[in-house]
């Protein structure tokens, strides 16, 4: 049963819990993209391109291929390929 007067989970609670997961390996990590903190849950490094796309998505929560192309002026086949 849940108590009605439980405290809300804070950002600090989440950051501390995620930091404790590091002993299990490379699964979870907190990264900062722009002004936001994100939880990375895959053991893959995000490169500069990934971070730029995440920053672009912060405004509306998603991006389209045209958003990426028009913002960064990279070749369209590069955007479609994702690398």
PDB file of N, CA, C and O in Angstrom, chain B, residues numbered from 101:
ATOM      1  N   UNK B 101       0.833  -1.194   0.000  1.00  0.00           N
ATOM      2  CA  UNK B 101       0.000   0.000   0.000  1.00  0.00           C
ATOM      3  C   UNK B 101       0.867   1.244   0.000  1.00  0.00           C
ATOM      4  O   UNK B 101       1.929   1.275   0.622  1.00  0.00           O
ATOM      5  N   UNK B 102       0.418   2.241  -0.684  1.00  0.00           N
ATOM      6  CA  UNK B 102       1.156   3.495  -0.756  1.00  0.00           C
ATOM      7  C   UNK B 102       0.625   4.474   0.266  1.00  0.00           C
ATOM      8  O   UNK B 102      -0.583   4.588   0.477  1.00  0.00           O
ATOM      9  N   UNK B 103       1.529   5.163   0.884  1.00  0.00           N
ATOM     10  CA  UNK B 103       1.122   6.225   1.790  1.00  0.00           C
ATOM     11  C   UNK B 103       0.837   7.476   0.974  1.00  0.00           C
ATOM     12  O   UNK B 103       1.553   7.783   0.021  1.00  0.00           O
ATOM     13  N   UNK B 104      -0.184   8.175   1.343  1.00  0.00           N
ATOM     14  CA  UNK B 104      -0.552   9.380   0.609  1.00  0.00           C
ATOM     15  C   UNK B 104       0.418  10.527   0.856  1.00  0.00           C
ATOM     16  O   UNK B 104       0.522  11.435   0.031  1.00  0.00           O
ATOM     17  N   UNK B 105       1.122  10.500   1.968  1.00  0.00           N
ATOM     18  CA  UNK B 105       1.995  11.618   2.312  1.00  0.00           C
ATOM     19  C   UNK B 105       3.460  11.383   1.949  1.00  0.00           C
ATOM     20  O   UNK B 105       4.342  12.008   2.537  1.00  0.00           O
ATOM     21  N   UNK B 106       3.733  10.504   1.003  1.00  0.00           N
ATOM     22  CA  UNK B 106       5.109  10.266   0.577  1.00  0.00           C
ATOM     23  C   UNK B 106       5.667  11.504  -0.102  1.00  0.00           C
ATOM     24  O   UNK B 106       4.948  12.264  -0.752  1.00  0.00           O
ATOM     25  N   UNK B 107       6.976  11.685   0.069  1.00  0.00           N
ATOM     26  CA  UNK B 107       7.637  12.820  -0.562  1.00  0.00           C
ATOM     27  C   UNK B 107       7.854  12.548  -2.041  1.00  0.00           C
ATOM     28  O   UNK B 107       8.005  11.402  -2.464  1.00  0.00           O
ATOM     29  N   UNK B 108       7.868  13.611  -2.809  1.00  0.00           N
ATOM     30  CA  UNK B 108       8.133  13.490  -4.242  1.00  0.00           C
ATOM     31  C   UNK B 108       9.598  13.124  -4.460  1.00  0.00           C
ATOM     32  O   UNK B 108      10.461  13.480  -3.658  1.00  0.00           O
ATOM     33  N   UNK B 109       9.866  12.423  -5.534  1.00  0.00           N
ATOM     34  CA  UNK B 109      11.228  12.071  -5.895  1.00  0.00           C
ATOM     35  C   UNK B 109      11.871  13.308  -6.525  1.00  0.00           C
ATOM     36  O   UNK B 109      11.316  13.900  -7.450  1.00  0.00           O
ATOM     37  N   UNK B 110      13.033  13.690  -6.023  1.00  0.00           N
ATOM     38  CA  UNK B 110      13.707  14.893  -6.515  1.00  0.00           C
ATOM     39  C   UNK B 110      14.723  14.539  -7.596  1.00  0.00           C
ATOM     40  O   UNK B 110      15.055  13.373  -7.808  1.00  0.00           O
ATOM     41  N   UNK B 111      15.198  15.563  -8.263  1.00  0.00           N
ATOM     42  CA  UNK B 111      16.249  15.366  -9.263  1.00  0.00           C
ATOM     43  C   UNK B 111      17.497  14.796  -8.603  1.00  0.00           C
ATOM     44  O   UNK B 111      18.153  13.912  -9.155  1.00  0.00           O
ATOM     45  N   UNK B 112      17.820  15.307  -7.418  1.00  0.00           N
ATOM     46  CA  UNK B 112      18.986  14.809  -6.697  1.00  0.00           C
ATOM     47  C   UNK B 112      18.838  13.328  -6.357  1.00  0.00           C
ATOM     48  O   UNK B 112      19.812  12.580  -6.437  1.00  0.00           O
ATOM     49  N   UNK B 113      17.638  12.894  -5.980  1.00  0.00           N
ATOM     50  CA  UNK B 113      17.394  11.470  -5.711  1.00  0.00           C
ATOM     51  C   UNK B 113      17.735  10.626  -6.940  1.00  0.00           C
ATOM     52  O   UNK B 113      18.388   9.588  -6.836  1.00  0.00           O
ATOM     53  N   UNK B 114      17.282  11.089  -8.097  1.00  0.00           N
ATOM     54  CA  UNK B 114      17.541  10.357  -9.347  1.00  0.00           C
ATOM     55  C   UNK B 114      19.025  10.329  -9.672  1.00  0.00           C
ATOM     56  O   UNK B 114      19.559   9.286 -10.049  1.00  0.00           O
ATOM     57  N   UNK B 115      19.693  11.463  -9.530  1.00  0.00           N
ATOM     58  CA  UNK B 115      21.124  11.525  -9.842  1.00  0.00           C
ATOM     59  C   UNK B 115      21.925  10.599  -8.933  1.00  0.00           C
ATOM     60  O   UNK B 115      22.841   9.917  -9.393  1.00  0.00           O
ATOM     61  N   UNK B 116      21.587  10.572  -7.653  1.00  0.00           N
ATOM     62  CA  UNK B 116      22.302   9.688  -6.732  1.00  0.00           C
ATOM     63  C   UNK B 116      22.034   8.224  -7.047  1.00  0.00           C
ATOM     64  O   UNK B 116      22.951   7.404  -7.001  1.00  0.00           O
ATOM     65  N   UNK B 117      20.794   7.886  -7.365  1.00  0.00           N
ATOM     66  CA  UNK B 117      20.458   6.493  -7.689  1.00  0.00           C
ATOM     67  C   UNK B 117      21.199   6.030  -8.941  1.00  0.00           C
ATOM     68  O   UNK B 117      21.711   4.912  -8.986  1.00  0.00           O
ATOM     69  N   UNK B 118      21.254   6.886  -9.951  1.00  0.00           N
ATOM     70  CA  UNK B 118      21.944   6.527 -11.195  1.00  0.00           C
ATOM     71  C   UNK B 118      23.438   6.382 -10.953  1.00  0.00           C
ATOM     72  O   UNK B 118      24.074   5.489 -11.513  1.00  0.00           O
ATOM     73  N   UNK B 119      24.002   7.253 -10.122  1.00  0.00           N
ATOM     74  CA  UNK B 119      25.443   7.144  -9.845  1.00  0.00           C
ATOM     75  C   UNK B 119      25.766   5.822  -9.148  1.00  0.00           C
ATOM     76  O   UNK B 119      26.855   5.278  -9.334  1.00  0.00           O
ATOM     77  N   UNK B 120      24.847   5.306  -8.362  1.00  0.00           N
ATOM     78  CA  UNK B 120      25.066   4.024  -7.680  1.00  0.00           C
ATOM     79  C   UNK B 120      25.001   2.846  -8.649  1.00  0.00           C
ATOM     80  O   UNK B 120      25.563   1.787  -8.370  1.00  0.00           O
ATOM     81  N   UNK B 121      24.331   3.015  -9.771  1.00  0.00           N
ATOM     82  CA  UNK B 121      24.251   1.952 -10.776  1.00  0.00           C
ATOM     83  C   UNK B 121      25.564   1.747 -11.517  1.00  0.00           C
ATOM     84  O   UNK B 121      25.764   0.702 -12.135  1.00  0.00           O
ATOM     85  N   UNK B 122      26.460   2.724 -11.467  1.00  0.00           N
ATOM     86  CA  UNK B 122      27.737   2.617 -12.187  1.00  0.00           C
ATOM     87  C   UNK B 122      28.547   1.408 -11.750  1.00  0.00           C
ATOM     88  O   UNK B 122      29.353   0.900 -12.530  1.00  0.00           O
ATOM     89  N   UNK B 123      28.356   0.936 -10.530  1.00  0.00           N
ATOM     90  CA  UNK B 123      29.107  -0.235 -10.077  1.00  0.00           C
ATOM     91  C   UNK B 123      28.736  -1.476 -10.886  1.00  0.00           C
ATOM     92  O   UNK B 123      29.487  -2.451 -10.904  1.00  0.00           O
ATOM     93  N   UNK B 124      27.592  -1.446 -11.549  1.00  0.00           N
ATOM     94  CA  UNK B 124      27.142  -2.581 -12.356  1.00  0.00           C
ATOM     95  C   UNK B 124      27.692  -2.553 -13.784  1.00  0.00           C
ATOM     96  O   UNK B 124      27.546  -3.528 -14.522  1.00  0.00           O
ATOM     97  N   UNK B 125      28.316  -1.457 -14.173  1.00  0.00           N
ATOM     98  CA  UNK B 125      28.865  -1.363 -15.521  1.00  0.00           C
ATOM     99  C   UNK B 125      28.457  -0.092 -16.224  1.00  0.00           C
ATOM    100  O   UNK B 125      28.068   0.887 -15.587  1.00  0.00           O
ATOM    101  N   UNK B 126      28.547  -0.110 -17.553  1.00  0.00           N
ATOM    102  CA  UNK B 126      28.322   1.085 -18.369  1.00  0.00           C
ATOM    103  C   UNK B 126      26.871   1.335 -18.745  1.00  0.00           C
ATOM    104  O   UNK B 126      26.629   2.063 -19.708  1.00  0.00           O
ATOM    105  N   UNK B 127      25.923   0.793 -18.066  1.00  0.00           N
ATOM    106  CA  UNK B 127      24.538   0.912 -18.497  1.00  0.00           C
ATOM    107  C   UNK B 127      23.935   2.294 -18.417  1.00  0.00           C
ATOM    108  O   UNK B 127      23.417   2.787 -19.419  1.00  0.00           O
ATOM    109  N   UNK B 128      23.981   2.943 -17.263  1.00  0.00           N
ATOM    110  CA  UNK B 128      23.287   4.217 -17.081  1.00  0.00           C
ATOM    111  C   UNK B 128      24.274   5.320 -16.743  1.00  0.00           C
ATOM    112  O   UNK B 128      25.243   5.112 -16.013  1.00  0.00           O
ATOM    113  N   UNK B 129      24.002   6.504 -17.294  1.00  0.00           N
ATOM    114  CA  UNK B 129      24.850   7.656 -17.032  1.00  0.00           C
ATOM    115  C   UNK B 129      24.031   8.918 -17.253  1.00  0.00           C
ATOM    116  O   UNK B 129      23.149   8.945 -18.111  1.00  0.00           O
ATOM    117  N   UNK B 130      24.313   9.954 -16.489  1.00  0.00           N
ATOM    118  CA  UNK B 130      23.663  11.240 -16.691  1.00  0.00           C
ATOM    119  C   UNK B 130      24.579  12.092 -17.556  1.00  0.00           C
ATOM    120  O   UNK B 130      25.757  12.271 -17.247  1.00  0.00           O
ATOM    121  N   UNK B 131      24.024  12.613 -18.641  1.00  0.00           N
ATOM    122  CA  UNK B 131      24.785  13.494 -19.521  1.00  0.00           C
ATOM    123  C   UNK B 131      24.051  14.824 -19.606  1.00  0.00           C
ATOM    124  O   UNK B 131      22.834  14.878 -19.430  1.00  0.00           O
ATOM    125  N   UNK B 132      24.780  15.882 -19.872  1.00  0.00           N
ATOM    126  CA  UNK B 132      24.172  17.198 -20.039  1.00  0.00           C
ATOM    127  C   UNK B 132      24.208  17.547 -21.515  1.00  0.00           C
ATOM    128  O   UNK B 132      25.260  17.517 -22.152  1.00  0.00           O
ATOM    129  N   UNK B 133      23.041  17.877 -22.046  1.00  0.00           N
ATOM    130  CA  UNK B 133      22.908  18.288 -23.441  1.00  0.00           C
ATOM    131  C   UNK B 133      22.204  19.631 -23.426  1.00  0.00           C
ATOM    132  O   UNK B 133      21.043  19.733 -23.032  1.00  0.00           O
ATOM    133  N   UNK B 134      22.920  20.662 -23.858  1.00  0.00           N
ATOM    134  CA  UNK B 134      22.348  22.003 -23.763  1.00  0.00           C
ATOM    135  C   UNK B 134      22.156  22.354 -22.304  1.00  0.00           C
ATOM    136  O   UNK B 134      23.106  22.323 -21.521  1.00  0.00           O
ATOM    137  N   UNK B 135      20.934  22.688 -21.937  1.00  0.00           N
ATOM    138  CA  UNK B 135      20.627  23.056 -20.557  1.00  0.00           C
ATOM    139  C   UNK B 135      19.935  21.926 -19.801  1.00  0.00           C
ATOM    140  O   UNK B 135      19.538  22.106 -18.650  1.00  0.00           O
ATOM    141  N   UNK B 136      19.788  20.769 -20.432  1.00  0.00           N
ATOM    142  CA  UNK B 136      19.049  19.661 -19.832  1.00  0.00           C
ATOM    143  C   UNK B 136      19.966  18.516 -19.462  1.00  0.00           C
ATOM    144  O   UNK B 136      21.015  18.319 -20.077  1.00  0.00           O
ATOM    145  N   UNK B 137      19.566  17.766 -18.458  1.00  0.00           N
ATOM    146  CA  UNK B 137      20.260  16.536 -18.092  1.00  0.00           C
ATOM    147  C   UNK B 137      19.439  15.378 -18.641  1.00  0.00           C
ATOM    148  O   UNK B 137      18.219  15.334 -18.486  1.00  0.00           O
ATOM    149  N   UNK B 138      20.128  14.444 -19.283  1.00  0.00           N
ATOM    150  CA  UNK B 138      19.475  13.271 -19.846  1.00  0.00           C
ATOM    151  C   UNK B 138      20.096  12.023 -19.251  1.00  0.00           C
ATOM    152  O   UNK B 138      21.260  12.022 -18.851  1.00  0.00           O
ATOM    153  N   UNK B 139      19.309  10.967 -19.198  1.00  0.00           N
ATOM    154  CA  UNK B 139      19.816   9.688 -18.731  1.00  0.00           C
ATOM    155  C   UNK B 139      20.111   8.834 -19.950  1.00  0.00           C
ATOM    156  O   UNK B 139      19.218   8.503 -20.729  1.00  0.00           O
ATOM    157  N   UNK B 140      21.382   8.483 -20.099  1.00  0.00           N
ATOM    158  CA  UNK B 140      21.796   7.612 -21.199  1.00  0.00           C
ATOM    159  C   UNK B 140      21.731   6.194 -20.666  1.00  0.00           C
ATOM    160  O   UNK B 140      22.362   5.872 -19.659  1.00  0.00           O
ATOM    161  N   UNK B 141      20.975   5.352 -21.336  1.00  0.00           N
ATOM    162  CA  UNK B 141      20.773   3.986 -20.835  1.00  0.00           C
ATOM    163  C   UNK B 141      21.344   2.926 -21.753  1.00  0.00           C
ATOM    164  O   UNK B 141      21.015   1.747 -21.624  1.00  0.00           O
ATOM    165  N   UNK B 142      22.194   3.333 -22.673  1.00  0.00           N
ATOM    166  CA  UNK B 142      22.867   2.382 -23.552  1.00  0.00           C
ATOM    167  C   UNK B 142      24.370   2.612 -23.448  1.00  0.00           C
ATOM    168  O   UNK B 142      24.804   3.757 -23.324  1.00  0.00           O
ATOM    169  N   UNK B 143      25.158   1.570 -23.494  1.00  0.00           N
ATOM    170  CA  UNK B 143      26.606   1.733 -23.324  1.00  0.00           C
ATOM    171  C   UNK B 143      27.320   2.201 -24.597  1.00  0.00           C
ATOM    172  O   UNK B 143      28.284   1.577 -25.040  1.00  0.00           O
ATOM    173  N   UNK B 144      26.844   3.285 -25.170  1.00  0.00           N
ATOM    174  CA  UNK B 144      27.429   3.826 -26.390  1.00  0.00           C
ATOM    175  C   UNK B 144      27.745   5.298 -26.155  1.00  0.00           C
ATOM    176  O   UNK B 144      26.940   6.029 -25.578  1.00  0.00           O
ATOM    177  N   UNK B 145      28.902   5.722 -26.597  1.00  0.00           N
ATOM    178  CA  UNK B 145      29.253   7.132 -26.500  1.00  0.00           C
ATOM    179  C   UNK B 145      28.418   7.924 -27.494  1.00  0.00           C
ATOM    180  O   UNK B 145      28.229   7.500 -28.634  1.00  0.00           O
ATOM    181  N   UNK B 146      27.924   9.059 -27.063  1.00  0.00           N
ATOM    182  CA  UNK B 146      27.234   9.953 -27.985  1.00  0.00           C
ATOM    183  C   UNK B 146      28.274  10.895 -28.569  1.00  0.00           C
ATOM    184  O   UNK B 146      29.061  11.494 -27.835  1.00  0.00           O
ATOM    185  N   UNK B 147      28.276  11.024 -29.888  1.00  0.00           N
ATOM    186  CA  UNK B 147      29.241  11.924 -30.508  1.00  0.00           C
ATOM    187  C   UNK B 147      28.637  13.323 -30.648  1.00  0.00           C
ATOM    188  O   UNK B 147      27.503  13.566 -30.234  1.00  0.00           O
ATOM    189  N   UNK B 148      29.399  14.222 -31.229  1.00  0.00           N
ATOM    190  CA  UNK B 148      28.968  15.614 -31.384  1.00  0.00           C
ATOM    191  C   UNK B 148      27.657  15.696 -32.174  1.00  0.00           C
ATOM    192  O   UNK B 148      26.772  16.477 -31.825  1.00  0.00           O
ATOM    193  N   UNK B 149      27.531  14.900 -33.226  1.00  0.00           N
ATOM    194  CA  UNK B 149      26.307  14.908 -34.041  1.00  0.00           C
ATOM    195  C   UNK B 149      25.091  14.487 -33.229  1.00  0.00           C
ATOM    196  O   UNK B 149      24.031  15.105 -33.327  1.00  0.00           O
ATOM    197  N   UNK B 150      25.242  13.435 -32.426  1.00  0.00           N
ATOM    198  CA  UNK B 150      24.128  12.978 -31.593  1.00  0.00           C
ATOM    199  C   UNK B 150      23.699  14.083 -30.630  1.00  0.00           C
ATOM    200  O   UNK B 150      22.508  14.349 -30.471  1.00  0.00           O
ATOM    201  N   UNK B 151      24.676  14.720 -29.993  1.00  0.00           N
ATOM    202  CA  UNK B 151      24.369  15.779 -29.033  1.00  0.00           C
ATOM    203  C   UNK B 151      23.674  16.963 -29.691  1.00  0.00           C
ATOM    204  O   UNK B 151      22.759  17.545 -29.108  1.00  0.00           O
ATOM    205  N   UNK B 152      24.102  17.328 -30.909  1.00  0.00           N
ATOM    206  CA  UNK B 152      23.450  18.433 -31.617  1.00  0.00           C
ATOM    207  C   UNK B 152      21.989  18.104 -31.916  1.00  0.00           C
ATOM    208  O   UNK B 152      21.116  18.962 -31.787  1.00  0.00           O
ATOM    209  N   UNK B 153      21.728  16.878 -32.309  1.00  0.00           N
ATOM    210  CA  UNK B 153      20.350  16.477 -32.616  1.00  0.00           C
ATOM    211  C   UNK B 153      19.501  16.465 -31.350  1.00  0.00           C
ATOM    212  O   UNK B 153      18.342  16.876 -31.384  1.00  0.00           O
ATOM    213  N   UNK B 154      20.058  16.001 -30.236  1.00  0.00           N
ATOM    214  CA  UNK B 154      19.323  16.029 -28.974  1.00  0.00           C
ATOM    215  C   UNK B 154      19.009  17.461 -28.558  1.00  0.00           C
ATOM    216  O   UNK B 154      17.910  17.739 -28.079  1.00  0.00           O
ATOM    217  N   UNK B 155      19.958  18.367 -28.736  1.00  0.00           N
ATOM    218  CA  UNK B 155      19.701  19.778 -28.424  1.00  0.00           C
ATOM    219  C   UNK B 155      18.597  20.339 -29.308  1.00  0.00           C
ATOM    220  O   UNK B 155      17.731  21.075 -28.834  1.00  0.00           O
ATOM    221  N   UNK B 156      18.624  19.995 -30.580  1.00  0.00           N
ATOM    222  CA  UNK B 156      17.599  20.451 -31.514  1.00  0.00           C
ATOM    223  C   UNK B 156      16.219  19.934 -31.100  1.00  0.00           C
ATOM    224  O   UNK B 156      15.223  20.644 -31.240  1.00  0.00           O
ATOM    225  N   UNK B 157      16.160  18.716 -30.599  1.00  0.00           N
ATOM    226  CA  UNK B 157      14.887  18.101 -30.214  1.00  0.00           C
ATOM    227  C   UNK B 157      14.309  18.681 -28.922  1.00  0.00           C
ATOM    228  O   UNK B 157      13.126  18.486 -28.643  1.00  0.00           O
ATOM    229  N   UNK B 158      15.110  19.384 -28.135  1.00  0.00           N
ATOM    230  CA  UNK B 158      14.625  19.905 -26.860  1.00  0.00           C
ATOM    231  C   UNK B 158      13.438  20.842 -27.016  1.00  0.00           C
ATOM    232  O   UNK B 158      12.551  20.865 -26.163  1.00  0.00           O
ATOM    233  N   UNK B 159      13.413  21.606 -28.085  1.00  0.00           N
ATOM    234  CA  UNK B 159      12.344  22.584 -28.268  1.00  0.00           C
ATOM    235  C   UNK B 159      10.964  21.965 -28.404  1.00  0.00           C
ATOM    236  O   UNK B 159      10.030  22.385 -27.721  1.00  0.00           O
ATOM    237  N   UNK B 160      10.818  20.968 -29.277  1.00  0.00           N
ATOM    238  CA  UNK B 160       9.495  20.403 -29.529  1.00  0.00           C
ATOM    239  C   UNK B 160       9.384  18.928 -29.160  1.00  0.00           C
ATOM    240  O   UNK B 160       8.319  18.327 -29.296  1.00  0.00           O
ATOM    241  N   UNK B 161      10.495  18.346 -28.689  1.00  0.00           N
ATOM    242  CA  UNK B 161      10.449  16.952 -28.259  1.00  0.00           C
ATOM    243  C   UNK B 161      10.748  15.941 -29.350  1.00  0.00           C
ATOM    244  O   UNK B 161      10.779  14.739 -29.086  1.00  0.00           O
ATOM    245  N   UNK B 162      10.971  16.409 -30.574  1.00  0.00           N
ATOM    246  CA  UNK B 162      11.297  15.523 -31.685  1.00  0.00           C
ATOM    247  C   UNK B 162      11.978  16.346 -32.766  1.00  0.00           C
ATOM    248  O   UNK B 162      11.952  17.576 -32.729  1.00  0.00           O
ATOM    249  N   UNK B 163      12.584  15.669 -33.724  1.00  0.00           N
ATOM    250  CA  UNK B 163      13.154  16.341 -34.895  1.00  0.00           C
ATOM    251  C   UNK B 163      12.781  15.552 -36.142  1.00  0.00           C
ATOM    252  O   UNK B 163      12.508  14.353 -36.082  1.00  0.00           O
ATOM    253  N   UNK B 164      12.775  16.240 -37.251  1.00  0.00           N
ATOM    254  CA  UNK B 164      12.569  15.591 -38.545  1.00  0.00           C
ATOM    255  C   UNK B 164      13.872  15.644 -39.315  1.00  0.00           C
ATOM    256  O   UNK B 164      14.795  16.365 -38.937  1.00  0.00           O
ATOM    257  N   UNK B 165      13.950  14.880 -40.396  1.00  0.00           N
ATOM    258  CA  UNK B 165      15.134  14.938 -41.245  1.00  0.00           C
ATOM    259  C   UNK B 165      15.345  16.351 -41.784  1.00  0.00           C
ATOM    260  O   UNK B 165      16.479  16.819 -41.876  1.00  0.00           O
ATOM    261  N   UNK B 166      14.266  17.021 -42.136  1.00  0.00           N
ATOM    262  CA  UNK B 166      14.382  18.391 -42.648  1.00  0.00           C
ATOM    263  C   UNK B 166      14.896  19.340 -41.571  1.00  0.00           C
ATOM    264  O   UNK B 166      15.676  20.244 -41.873  1.00  0.00           O
ATOM    265  N   UNK B 167      14.473  19.152 -40.317  1.00  0.00           N
ATOM    266  CA  UNK B 167      14.988  19.982 -39.219  1.00  0.00           C
ATOM    267  C   UNK B 167      16.504  19.858 -39.124  1.00  0.00           C
ATOM    268  O   UNK B 167      17.217  20.855 -39.019  1.00  0.00           O
ATOM    269  N   UNK B 168      16.977  18.628 -39.163  1.00  0.00           N
ATOM    270  CA  UNK B 168      18.416  18.378 -39.045  1.00  0.00           C
ATOM    271  C   UNK B 168      19.149  18.978 -40.245  1.00  0.00           C
ATOM    272  O   UNK B 168      20.159  19.665 -40.087  1.00  0.00           O
ATOM    273  N   UNK B 169      18.642  18.718 -41.417  1.00  0.00           N
ATOM    274  CA  UNK B 169      19.296  19.213 -42.617  1.00  0.00           C
ATOM    275  C   UNK B 169      19.344  20.732 -42.637  1.00  0.00           C
ATOM    276  O   UNK B 169      20.390  21.316 -42.921  1.00  0.00           O
ATOM    277  N   UNK B 170      18.226  21.377 -42.339  1.00  0.00           N
ATOM    278  CA  UNK B 170      18.199  22.839 -42.421  1.00  0.00           C
ATOM    279  C   UNK B 170      18.999  23.490 -41.294  1.00  0.00           C
ATOM    280  O   UNK B 170      19.532  24.583 -41.483  1.00  0.00           O
ATOM    281  N   UNK B 171      19.096  22.856 -40.141  1.00  0.00           N
ATOM    282  CA  UNK B 171      19.844  23.443 -39.031  1.00  0.00           C
ATOM    283  C   UNK B 171      21.344  23.279 -39.181  1.00  0.00           C
ATOM    284  O   UNK B 171      22.106  24.167 -38.799  1.00  0.00           O
ATOM    285  N   UNK B 172      21.772  22.169 -39.727  1.00  0.00           N
ATOM    286  CA  UNK B 172      23.202  21.867 -39.761  1.00  0.00           C
ATOM    287  C   UNK B 172      23.795  21.827 -41.161  1.00  0.00           C
ATOM    288  O   UNK B 172      25.007  21.670 -41.307  1.00  0.00           O
ATOM    289  N   UNK B 173      22.973  21.965 -42.186  1.00  0.00           N
ATOM    290  CA  UNK B 173      23.426  22.012 -43.572  1.00  0.00           C
ATOM    291  C   UNK B 173      24.356  20.861 -43.943  1.00  0.00           C
ATOM    292  O   UNK B 173      25.310  21.036 -44.701  1.00  0.00           O
ATOM    293  N   UNK B 174      24.064  19.688 -43.400  1.00  0.00           N
ATOM    294  CA  UNK B 174      24.864  18.527 -43.771  1.00  0.00           C
ATOM    295  C   UNK B 174      24.190  17.839 -44.953  1.00  0.00           C
ATOM    296  O   UNK B 174      22.999  18.045 -45.188  1.00  0.00           O
ATOM    297  N   UNK B 175      24.925  17.034 -45.691  1.00  0.00           N
ATOM    298  CA  UNK B 175      24.334  16.356 -46.852  1.00  0.00           C
ATOM    299  C   UNK B 175      23.136  15.496 -46.451  1.00  0.00           C
ATOM    300  O   UNK B 175      23.146  14.840 -45.410  1.00  0.00           O
ATOM    301  N   UNK B 176      22.117  15.510 -47.288  1.00  0.00           N
ATOM    302  CA  UNK B 176      20.897  14.761 -46.955  1.00  0.00           C
ATOM    303  C   UNK B 176      21.150  13.270 -46.766  1.00  0.00           C
ATOM    304  O   UNK B 176      20.549  12.649 -45.890  1.00  0.00           O
ATOM    305  N   UNK B 177      22.029  12.692 -47.573  1.00  0.00           N
ATOM    306  CA  UNK B 177      22.284  11.253 -47.413  1.00  0.00           C
ATOM    307  C   UNK B 177      22.986  10.979 -46.075  1.00  0.00           C
ATOM    308  O   UNK B 177      22.832   9.898 -45.507  1.00  0.00           O
ATOM    309  N   UNK B 178      23.749  11.944 -45.578  1.00  0.00           N
ATOM    310  CA  UNK B 178      24.382  11.826 -44.272  1.00  0.00           C
ATOM    311  C   UNK B 178      23.315  11.771 -43.180  1.00  0.00           C
ATOM    312  O   UNK B 178      23.408  10.967 -42.253  1.00  0.00           O
ATOM    313  N   UNK B 179      22.302  12.629 -43.294  1.00  0.00           N
ATOM    314  CA  UNK B 179      21.226  12.657 -42.298  1.00  0.00           C
ATOM    315  C   UNK B 179      20.422  11.374 -42.354  1.00  0.00           C
ATOM    316  O   UNK B 179      20.095  10.814 -41.308  1.00  0.00           O
ATOM    317  N   UNK B 180      20.099  10.900 -43.521  1.00  0.00           N
ATOM    318  CA  UNK B 180      19.314   9.656 -43.637  1.00  0.00           C
ATOM    319  C   UNK B 180      20.073   8.448 -43.085  1.00  0.00           C
ATOM    320  O   UNK B 180      19.489   7.574 -42.445  1.00  0.00           O
ATOM    321  N   UNK B 181      21.370   8.414 -43.340  1.00  0.00           N
ATOM    322  CA  UNK B 181      22.204   7.321 -42.890  1.00  0.00           C
ATOM    323  C   UNK B 181      22.351   7.319 -41.380  1.00  0.00           C
ATOM    324  O   UNK B 181      22.502   6.265 -40.762  1.00  0.00           O
ATOM    325  N   UNK B 182      22.306   8.515 -40.783  1.00  0.00           N
ATOM    326  CA  UNK B 182      22.439   8.609 -39.340  1.00  0.00           C
ATOM    327  C   UNK B 182      23.874   8.549 -38.872  1.00  0.00           C
ATOM    328  O   UNK B 182      24.129   8.225 -37.712  1.00  0.00           O
ATOM    329  N   UNK B 183      24.807   8.851 -39.735  1.00  0.00           N
ATOM    330  CA  UNK B 183      26.217   8.842 -39.319  1.00  0.00           C
ATOM    331  C   UNK B 183      27.014   9.861 -40.088  1.00  0.00           C
ATOM    332  O   UNK B 183      28.218   9.994 -39.870  1.00  0.00           O
TER     333      UNK B 183
END
